[in-house]
């Protein structure tokens, strides 16, 4: 039926199980593509040099040799050489931080990745985004005739969480636990979560702990957080340990300066966990009315708002039901996105074959 294939950039896979890797495997794996001809293009080796070489030169060389293929790029910013194939390439945009939050980037992100990303946005014609918020932001940077489709992920219960026993707990125990998930780096702003946890302890008159799950990235944040007696930095742990920490927690808190999606905020809702997040467009989109949205620059005001959410004796059951309802709404929209994305990729394959 098709003379070409979907070539999926898989060069970034196998390093760690972050949001980008999960998006790639779940949205662009054989199961999700449902019969569309595809192949995963991996790096020639595991070294950074091999990954860089395949991304910068291997992918453009492949497109030069296979004139009916469509390249799908759900990972790192693409090589400037792919500018020659923008009618046969689709870039998945996770966020715009490489352009909007350069102060939170390391040197590689600021001087290399941001440059490649800006070049791609100026020249590519086709884009997928992980949220409506990211799509709106993307339109400020891309060409006027660009086609942008939302392709939100269906949120699976990756940690094996259960909401069954959560509502049976007392409204407030001897201590309260907040969990946070993500790489410890400046953009995640975990220091704000630590300040909110301390203020919440004062507001409630009982201990409040912050448990951070995630590898240590660049910057001094990890060492600064470890100095707080109420903060536990767990580092990168396996799924069983993540499940145990989240099950014992009362809230998940995100204090990021911004997110393109914030996938863990949705994933923990399988366990009926109440979610605290900044009052910003992406979190309003992702959480709807199920979230507790706060001003992370105002720890005392945030603490008051969280404490007020714990007043009702049935607050756990209410938050659990809201979380599960929000998850169902999100996944219904994501299923519709998937059907639209497959139809779009099918159209591009047919167009490339005819050309």
N, C-alpha and C positions, 0 to 999 in steps of 0.2 A: 504493500500500500504506500509506504514512504520510501523515498530513495535515500534519505538521511536519517540520523539519529539525534536524540538529545544527548549532548555531552555535558555531564554534570561535573563542575569543578569540585574535586574531592581532595585537593592538595592539602587542605588544612585539617583533614580528619585524622583521628588516631592520637592526637596530642593530649587531649583531656576532654571530659564530658561537660562542656559549657553549653550555654544556650545556642550559640551558633552551630555547634556540632549536632545538637539535638534537632534543630530546625532542618539542617541539611539531610540528616538520615530519615527524619519522619516525613518531611514534605517532598523530598526528591528521591526517595527510595523506590524500588520496583513496585512495592505494594501500593504506595500513594499514586504513582503514575498510571497504574491500572492499564497495562497493555501498550502504552506508548513506548516505542523503541528507545532505549537509553543505555548509556554506559557511564561508569564512574571513572573520571580521569584523575588518577592519584599521582603524587610526586614520585620521581624516579628513585628516591631514597628517603631516609628519615632525618638527615641532617638539615639544618636551616638553609645551607647552600643549595641542596637538592630541591627543597620546597620553593625557595626563591627562584631558582632556575626554571622549574616547571611552570610556575605562575607567570613569570615574566616572558619566557620564550617558548616553552613547551606548548602552552595552550594556544597562542597565536599561530604557531607552526601547525598544530593540528587543524585549526580552522582554515588555514591556507590549503592544506592537503585534502580536506573533506568539505567540498563546496556546498553540500546539501545539509550539513549538520547545523543544529542550533545549540549554542553554548549557553548554559545556565550557570550563573555565578552566585552561589549563596554564601560564600566565605569572605575572604579578604578582598580589599579593593583590587580591581583587575589591572592587568598590565596596560600601559598606554598604547601598546601595539595592537590591542583589540579594538582600538578606535576604527581600524579598517573594516571591522565586521559588525558594526553597530546594528545593522538590519537583521543580523542573525545571532544576536546576543541578548540575554535577559539578565539584568542585575537584581538580586534580592537585597533590598536595603533594610537593615536591622535597626539603624538609628542614624542620626546626623552628627554624632558627637565629634567626629573627626574634624568637622567644620565649626560646630557651635560651642564646643567646650575644649578648645586647644590647651587651656591652662591646666586641664586634668590629664593631659597626655604625656607619655614619656617621649624621649627624643625620636625614637623610631616612628611613633605615631604622628608626631608633629611635623617631621620633615620628609618622611617617605610616604607613609600610608595616607595622610591627609592630601598630599599632592596628587597621588594616583586616584583617590576617591573624587576629588574635585574635577579632575580631567574626565573621569567616567560620567559624572553627573551632567557635565556640559555637553557631552557628545552622544551618550547612549540614547536609544529611542524607547526601549521597553524596560519596565521596572515592575517588580513585585515588592510589596511592603508588608510588614508584620502587623500593622495597625492602621486605623484611619488617621490617627494623630501623626504617625510617621509619613503617611501619604500627603497630608496637608503641608507638613514641613518641607517635604521633598520638592513640592511644586515651586518653591522659592528659588531652587537651584538648578533645575533641569530645563531643557529646551522647551519652547512653547508647544510643540507638537508631540511631546513625549506621552506615551500611554502608560498609565499607572494602575495596577490592579492590587487590591488587598488580597493577601494570601496568608490568613491567620492560621496558626497551628491548632489542631484539635489537641486539647490538653488531656494527657493520659495520667493515670495514677502511677507515676514512675517510682514513687517511694513506697507504694503499697500501704497507704494510709487508710484509716477507717474512722468514720465519725460516730460510730455506734455508742462508744462509752463516754464521749466528751461531755454530753449534756448531763450525765449523772454526777459529775464532780460538783463540789460545793462552789458557790458563786465566787468566793475569794478564800483561798487557803492561807496557810501561814506565810507563804511567799508566792510571788508571781514571776513567771518566766517569759521573757521575750526572746524569740529566735530571729536571727537575721541570716540571709543566705547570699553569698556572692564573693567574688575576688576582693581582697582587702586592698583598696587603692583609693586615691583621692576622690574620684568621681562617685564612689559609693557612699561617701560621707558618713561612715559608721560612727565617727565621733559625735555627730548629732544624735544618733540612736543611743549612745552611751549617756549623753546629757539628759535625754528624755527619760531614760530608765531611772537615772538618779532622782530626777524631779518627781517621777511617778512614785518612787519609794517614799518620798516625803509626803506626797499628797495622800497616799493610802495608809501611811504609818506602819508599813511592813516592808521586808526586804523585796527588792525587785532585781532579778538577774538578767543580763543580756548574754545570750549564747550565739556566737558568730561561727557559721559554717562556711568555709571557703579557703582557698589557698591564699598565701601571702603574695601580693603583687608588688608593684614598684611603689616607692615612697615610704615615708616614716610611719604611716598610720598603724601598722600592726604592732610595732613596739610601743607606741603611745597608748594603744588600747589595752595592752597587757598590763600596763601600770595601774589600771583601775581595778579595785578589789571586787566590784560587782560585775565585771566583764570576763567571760570565759571565751578564749579564742581556740576553737577546736581544730582549725586548719582544714585541710582536705581530708574527708573521711568517706568510707564506703556507704552504699545506699542503706545498709542495715543500721549503721550508726546515725545516718541522717534521719531515718524513720524513728529511731528511738528518741532523738533530741526533739524532733517536731511533735511527737506524741506526748511528751512530757511538758511541752510548752503551752502557754495560754494564748499567746499572740504571735504572729509573724510581723515584724516591723521592717519596712523599707524606708531608708532616709536618703536615697540617692538624689543627687542634684537633678537628675533626669534619667529616663529610660526610654528605649525604643518600644519595649513591650513589658518587661518585668515578668518573665515566664514563671518563676517560682511563686509569685503572688497568686497565680491561678492554680498551680500544681498543688499547693498546700490546702486549697479549698476542698480537695477530695477528702481531707480529714476533718472538714468542718471548722478549720482553724480561722479565728478572727484575724483580719489583716489591717495593719496600720500603715499608712503611706502618705507621702506629701500631697497636698491639695494642688495638683497640677493636671493639665489636660490628659496625659496618658494614663494616669492612675484613675481619673474619673471615668475614662473609657473602659479600662480593664475591669475595675471593681464595681462600677455602678453604685447602687445604694448599699452594697454589701460591705464596703470598706469604711474604716474610720480615718478620715482625711484630716491631716493636721499641718500646721506651719512648723517645719522642722527648725526654723530659726528662733522659734519661741518655745523653749522647752517647758516652761511653766504652763503656758496656755495649752500645749500639747498634752501635758500630763493631766491637766484638769479635764480635757475632753475624753481622754482614755479612761480616767477614773469614773467619769459620769456614765460611760458605757458599761461599767461593771456594777451599777447600782441595783438593777433589777435582779431578783433571785433567779430568773429564767434567762439571763442574758446569754449564757452559753448555748442553750437550745435555740434561741432566736438568731444568734450569729451563725450557728451551724446551718440552720435552714436557709438563711440568706446566702451563705457561701455556696451551698449546693445548688440553689436556684440560679445564682449568677453563673456558675460553671456550666449548667445546662444551656443557658442562653448563649454564652460564648461559643460552646461547641456546636450549636446549631448554626451559628453564623460562619464558623470555621468550615463546616461541612459544605456549605453553599460556596464559600471561597474556593475550596478544593475542586469542585465541579467546574467553576468558571476558569480556574487556572489550567486544568487539563484541556478544556475546549480552546483556550487561547494558545497553548503550546501546540496542539494539534493543527490549528490554523497556521502557525508559523512554520511547522514542518511541511505542510502542504505547499505553502507559498515558496519555501526554499527549494522544494523538489521541482516545482514548475519552473523556477528561475534557472 
